[in-house]
Amino acid sequence: MSDYKIAICDDTEAYRNYIKDLVTRWAHSSNQQIDIHLFSSAEEFLFEYEEDKGYQILLLDIVAILSKETFYFNSPTTCWRI
């Protein structure tokens, strides 16, 4: 049984794999048992999340948007649905 069930959601496969590698190294160095699930879109994650809300850690891709008047984070609709 794992200590943490972790979802990594990013549309770029290289970033998903990089984050998975970092999390895996952290888990090994701190003796944590982890169960990592990779998702390429918010929709893919939300479909899975409807069936299984057992995730303890969500690592979500967040896009920062800069306009003339404002700087804000445009997080995926995932955050609002959870």
Secondary structure, DSSP 8 states (H G I E B T S, - for coil): --SEEEEEE-S-HHHHHHHHHHHHHHHHHTT--EEEEEESSHHHHHHHHHH----SEEEE--EEEE-SS-EEEE--HHHHH-
